[in-house]
Amino acid sequence: MFPYFQIDQRLLELAEKTEENLVPRFQAISVLQRYNQQKMLAAFQQAGVSESHFAGSSGYGYDDRGRETLDRVYALAFGAEDALARWNFVSGTHALTVALFGVLRPGDAMLCVTGTPYDTLQGVIGLPGRENPGSLAEFGIRYDQMELLADGSPDYVGMEQQITPAYKMIYIQRSRGYTLRPSLFNEQIGRIAEIAKRKAPDCIVMVDNCYGEFVENEEPLAFGADLMAGSFIKNPGGGISPTGGYIAGRKDLVEQCAYRLTTPGTGRELGCTLGVSRELFLGAFHAPFATGEALKTATFAAGLFGNLGFAVTPRPGEPRADIIQTVELGNPEALIAFCRGIQKGAAVDAFVTPEPSPMPGYDSDIIMAAGAFTLGSSIELSADAPLRPPYAVWMQGGLNYPSGQLGVLLAAQELLDRGLIQL
């Protein structure tokens, strides 16, 4: 351990034993990382990426070759017919919103089969108590919801009964959001898609793929999904893209989304790139590697905090459907200490002390540890949580495993320093 960082020797010994037990899991992640990195390299080569594609455009952005080629790279990497890869998606929620409004029309109905969606999307839908001007509900789009089973798995039997041709969209949130339910694997998404297409042949199966890109060999589109969306400051931006997001899937649906992103009739033909193209290409290229490093960091966190007696999800040796690791800390003091320790492991703003505070789109105070090169980037090591029982923290990211592992150790050290754990 570099002497600048003060970690209790007992924690270091526990970390060493944890890593020894995780060798098979780390090896499996490295195999996945290699495959997806080669897939991304193939996408760059098939799309014919050239240095000339890094040039920016201004104004309307007509004939921006780089913009069009980046779309092609993500389409190839995701196994999609088409993709919109744009810096002007301001968040994953924005990309999802554009997709929802792009393909749904007044009088349509959507069914979410994975329980209550993530907090920021609830206002987009217009759920009771979260009614916002311009929501889907205000446009006359009906929203129905199916709960997950007690173990957090999809209710396939219930779907057989509830899904009918009346639904224009079957919506799936792959990641857990601020819940402790398991995230969904592509195989589960495929089973949902099979039921949906059989019961409602014309429906659109849409996946919120945030945090799930490059954690398996393929993406949900290969398992029957029609459309998916996500954020570039999560997995698919590799920690380099400064902003943006994507929508990928069926060509006709992506075209409809392009009309919503800009204007009907102009669609994807407009949109200057303002000199960020090089970063977006470089972020795409690094994304599979960065995702693998985040998976290793999450796996180590599960192992270490599991050994410290905390409930963790997923458990250390389990396969993962996204990069998120939850640790149930049991009380607000431990939750705050964990986030402050993660902050001390950041390259940027390590001196900042996270404090719980209100945040737009959430119904309780949120604490966030996120010392990042890109504000809010959750492929960089970060941890956040609402201050409410069971006082679990959602940790994700780690651009490289050595620094990610250190951040996890500093979180444990903060708990030890405050007398919240015993060794």
N, C-alpha and C positions, 0 to 999 in steps of 0.2 A: 504494500500500500504506500503510495506517495505520501511523504510525511506531512504535507499540508493538511490532509484530511485526517481528523481524529476519530477513529473508529475503535470501539472497545475490542480488545483481543478476542474475547469470547464470541462476539458477533462475527469476527473474521473467521474463526474456527467453524462456527455454525454455517457460514456462507460457503466455506470450502466443502464441508460435508454435503450441503445442499446441492452444490454443483456436481459433485461426484455422482449423486443419485440421479441427476438429470441428464447425464451424458447421452443415453439413448434418445431422449426427447429432443435434445439439441441437435443430434445427428439427423433426426427426421426433419427438423425445421431447415437445416442446411440443405438437404436434398430438395425440399420444396422451393427454397430460395433460389437454388441453382436452376431449377426447371423454369420458374417464372421469369428469372432474369434472362434466360436464353429466349423465352417466348417474347419478351419485350424487345430484345435485340433483333429478332426476326421481324417484328412489327416495324421497327425503324427501317430495316433494309427493304422490306416489301413495299413500304410507303415511299421509298426513295428519298429519305431525308437528306437535305443538303444544307450547307452553311447559309446559302441564300435564303432559306426558309426562316432564319432567325431575324431577318430585317423587320422592323416595325412598320406600321402604316398609321395614317391619321385620317381624320374626317370620317367619311363613310366607310372607308376600308374596302373599297371595291377591289376585286381580284387579288386579295391577300393570299398568296400561295402558301405562306406559312400556316395561316389559320386553317386552311383547307387540309393541309398535310397533317397537322396535329389531330384534327378530327379523324383522319384515316388511321393514324397510329393507335389511338385509343380504341377505335372500332376493331382493328386487328387484334390488339392485345386482349380485348374483352370478348372476342368471338361474336361481335355484333354486326348486323347489316350496315349500321350507320351510327355515328356519334356526334354530339355537340360538345366540344371541349373549349370552354370559354373562360377568360379571366374575369368577365363581368358577372358571373354567378357569385354573389357576395357570400354565400354559405351553402352548406349542404341542404338546409331547409329551403333556401331560395331555389336551388336546382329541382328539388322535389315539388315545390310549389309551381314552378313553370311547367313541369311534366303533368301535374294534376290538372291545371287549368288548360294545358295544351290539348289534352285528349278527352276531358269530360265536358259535357254541355248541360245547360239547365234542363232539369227533369231526369238526368241520369242518376244512378245509385251506385255507390261503392261500398264494398264490404271489406273491413279490415279483419283478418283472421288471426292476428297475433296480439290481441288485447289492446289496451289503450296505447296510442302511439306516443312518441317522444314529446316532451313538454312544448317545444317550440312549434311543432306541427299541429297541436291542438287548437291554437288560434287560427291557423290556416284553414282547418276544417270548420271551425266555428262550433266546437263542442259547448254544451251548457256551461255557463260561467266563464267561457273563454271566447265569447262572441266578439269578433273584430269586424270593422268595416271592410268589405271586400272579401270576406271569407267564402268558402265553398257553399256554406249554408245560405249566405245572403244571395248567392246566385242560383239557388234552388236545386242544389245537388244534395241528394240524400246520403247520409252516412249511417251505416250500421256496423256493428262490431261483434265479433265472437271472442269469448275469453279463451285463454289457454287452459289446459288441464292443470290439475293440482301440482304436477311435477314440472310444469313449465313447457310441456310439449304441445304441439298443435293438436286440436281436436278434429282428427280426420273423420271420425264417425259423424260428428256434428256437422261438418262441412258437407257430407253426402246429403244431409237433410236440408241444410239451409241455403246452399248455393243453387240459384235458379237463373234462367236466362234474363230475369229482371235486373240482374247486376251487370253494369257496364264494366266495372273494374273489381278485381280481387286484389287487395293491397296487403303486402307482407313487409313487416319491419324485421330485417334480419338480426340486427343487434339488440341488445337487451334494454338500451336506454337506461333510465334511473330505476331499474328493477333488478331483482336477483334471478330472474328466469334465465335459462340457457339461451345463448344465441343460436341461430339456425344454421345448420349445414346445408350445402347445396342439395344433398339427397332429400332432405326434408322439404326444401323449397320445390324440388321436382315432384314430390308426392302431392303437395298442395296444387301445383300447376296441373297435374294429371287429373285430379278430381275436378278442378275448376273448368278445364276444357271439356271434360266429359259432361258436366252438368250445365255448363253455359258456354257452348262452343265459340261464341263470338266475343267473349269477355276478354279484357286486357289484364294480364297478370303483371303487376308492377311491384318491384322490390326496392325498398330503401336499403341500399347496399353500403351505407356509411360504415366504416371500420372493417368491412368484410373483404375488400379487394385484395387479391393476391395471397389470401390465407389458405386457399386450396388451389389445386392445379387448374381448375376452370372457374368460371363465373356463373351466376344464376341463369344467364341467357342460354347456356348449354343444357340447362335442365328444365326448359320450358317456359321461363319468364319471357315476357314480351318487351319489357322496359325496365330500366334500372337507373338510379341516379346516385351521385355522391359528391364529395367535396375534395378539392385539391389540397387543402391544408390538413387532410387526413391521409390515408394510405396512398392514393394514386398520385399525389404531388411530390412524394419522396422527400419532404422536408425542404425542398428548394422552391417549388412554385409559391409565389408570394400571395396568391389568392386564386379564386376560381372554383370551377366544378365541372361536372359532366352529366349528360344524359345519353344513354346508349341503348340500342335495341333494334326493333323492327324499323325499317327505313321509313315507312309511311307515318309511323307514330313520331319518330324523331323529327320528321318534316313538320308535323303539326306543332310540336314543341318549339321549333325554330320560329314559327309564326307568332307564337306567344312571347318568345324572348325578345323579338324585335317588333315587326309589324306583319299583318297578313299581306302576302304578296311579295314581300322582300325577304323575310325569313333569314336564312343563314348567309345570304349574299352581302349583308351589311354587318359592320362591326370591326372597327380598327383595333389593332393590337398594341399600339402605343409603346413598342419597344420591349414588351415582356415575353416575347416568343421564345427567346433563348432559354430563359428560366423555366418556362412551361415544358419545353422539350427536355431539358436536363432533368427536371423534376420527374417527368414521366419515365425517363430512362433509369433513374435511381430508385423508383418506387418499389419494385420487387425486393431489392436488397434492404431498403429501409424497413419495409414491412416485416421481413424476416428478423431483423435486429429487434424490432418492437416485440415480436412474438417471443424471442429469447428472453428479453427483459421481463415480460409478463410472466413467463414460465418460472423464472428465478424468483420473482416476487411471490408467486403462489407457493413455491417451495419454502422460501425463508419464513414467510408469515404463517404458513401452515405449521412449520416446525416451532414457531413461537406460540402456537395454541389458538390462532385465529381461524375462523371459518373463511375459506377462500373458494371462489368460483371463477373459472374452472379450477379443478384440483391440478396439482403439478404435472402429473403424467397424462392428463387427458388431452385428446386432440382439441383444436381450437377452431371456432368458426369466425372469430374476429380477434382484434388485438387487445380487447378490454379485459382487465383483471379486476375483480371486486374483492375487497377485504372487509369483512364485517368487524368493525372496531368497537362497537358496543356502547360508546358514550361520546358526547360531543368533544370532550377534552382530547381523547385519543384521536378522533377524526381530525381535529385542528392540528394536533402535533404531527400526524402523518403528513399532511399537506405542507406544513412548514418544513419538514425534513426533505420532502421532494423538491421544494423550492431551493433549498440549499445545494441541491445537486445540479442546478441549472448553470449553463454557460452565460446566460443573460439574466440580469436582475436577481442574482443569487442572494443579494443583500436585502431583498424585499421580504416583509413578513405578511403572508396571506391572512386576511381577515374575512369572516363571513359577512355578506352584504346582499341586498336585493339585486336582482338582475332581470332585465326585460325578458318576458317569455316564460318565467318560472314563478311558481306559487309559494316559494319559501326562500329564505336566505340561502345563498350558495357560497361555498368556499372553493377557490380555485388556486392550484399551484401550477404556474405555467410560465416559467422563465424561458421564452422562446425567441428565436430569430424572426419568426413570423407570428404576429399577435393572434393568439387563440389556436395556434397550430397544435393539433392533438396527435400528430405523428411524432412530434418532439415529446420528450418525457413530460407528462402532465398528470395531474390528479385533481378530481373535482367531485363535489357531492353536495346535495341539499342537506341542511341541518335538520334532519328529521329521523326518527327511528327507522331502521335498526342502526343508524349511524354507520352505514357502509360507505366506502370510498370506491370510486371508479377510476382506476389508473390505466393509462395507455401511453404508448409511444416509446421512444428511445432510438435516436438516429443511429447510434452504434451501441452494441451491447456493453463494452467496458464502462462508458459513462452512464448508461441506463442502470447497470448493476450498482454502481456507486450511489446513484440517486436513491435506489431502494434501500441500500445500507444506511444512508443518512436519515431516511424516514424511520427506520428501526432505531437508530441511535437517538433520534429526537424523543421517541417514546421511552427509551431507556433513561435518558437524562431527566425526564419529567416523572420518573417513577411509575410509569404506566405499564411496563412489562418487567418481568423478572427473568434472569438468566441463571 
